Amino acid sequence: EVGSEDIDILPNGLAFISSGLKYPGLKSFAPDKPGEIFLMDLNEDNPRAVELRISRGFDLALFNPHGISTYVD
């Protein structure tokens, strides 16, 4: 809806997508909506982005993701 800011694809085909960056001077299409992280399984025939729930105790109103990276151990 408001576009993605970054994407990181794991070797197993799972893609993590950050969305909702608000930055001074850039137009925001949803200024009151917090940022989001989506997961997409690129192994599926018709992959679709699914919003991940962020655990309780995290201030979602201030969530403003800029970039994303993963660590595989």
Secondary structure as GFF3:
##gff-version 3
##sequence-region A 1 73
A	DSSP	beta_strand	4	9	.	.	.	ID=ss1
A	DSSP	beta_strand	14	19	.	.	.	ID=ss2
A	DSSP	beta_strand	36	41	.	.	.	ID=ss3
A	DSSP	beta_strand	50	51	.	.	.	ID=ss4
A	DSSP	three_ten_helix	60	62	.	.	.	ID=ss5
###
